[in-house]
Amino acid sequence: MLLALSAVLAFTACTNGQSSTQASNLPTNVSAEAGSLGSAPLETAAAAQGNLQVPVYWIGRTKTKAALYREFLPLESGADPIQTAVQLMTSSKPLDPDYSSPWSKPSKFAASLSDKNVITVDLSADAFSKSIDNTTAQLAIQELVYTVTGAAANAGLVDSNQVVQVSILVDGHTDFMAFDQVKLDRPISRDATVQAPIWVISPQQGAVFNSGVITVTGLASVNLSKLNWLIQRIEPGGGRQSYQSGSTALQKTTKQGNFSFSISPPPGNYELVVFHADSSASASQADPDSKAFSVR
């Protein structure tokens, strides 16, 4: 029996200038079939450190691949976390301009949870209105799976220690051909191969801090023991000056590594980049994730 998480939610379909990046600008080099290569770890309950936030995944690119990146976005008190996460993913712009999404805002959406850790989502067909290629469509389905399972796990609705699957219905029916590319004929779990090699969790893009110690945190799926980081100060005229650099240990878990280090820059505007050295090119940054932030 399904336990209802939310009733059918009417979304007003519109194009208000907040549409996602066009499909032609998205990278298309993910070849694994969605859900076929096992699952990736879920968020833990209150991963957003107790704030009213919900995890949302986006598509970003490195020099060599397309991958999924996460941001925590505001969740109103009492709001349904899965509904909010999907609404943000399909109709809002990411904080980081390097990220994008090929989804369109569905006019209808509903979600329910079974006692077997399967989340069923039902979207209207207009969510798939953009024309994209097969590999981007595969990654977009994983974007939805990651966002739905992340929102549920972060809210404590599912057990983060177990594999959670997502069954995707379209207008109440199975076997829909998503984006005219991917048949939705079975429950799908997270595919660990589509996670970003490196992503910075904190600071998020555009964060503003008071003077003092700032703790940088993030995740990485690269098989390394350390990462490098660089901070540049953004001058009023737009120029950049190198401010600080260093390395940080990567504390490995089952599939991912965590990193954390502290900085104390004076007031100003900055860009942080976390990366690893590219062995094929001297002084080149491999798999970088960058975040702009300010200190006042």
Order of alpha helices (4+ residues) and beta strands (2+ residues): beta-beta-beta-alpha-beta-beta-alpha-beta-beta-beta-beta-beta-beta-beta-beta-beta-beta-beta-beta
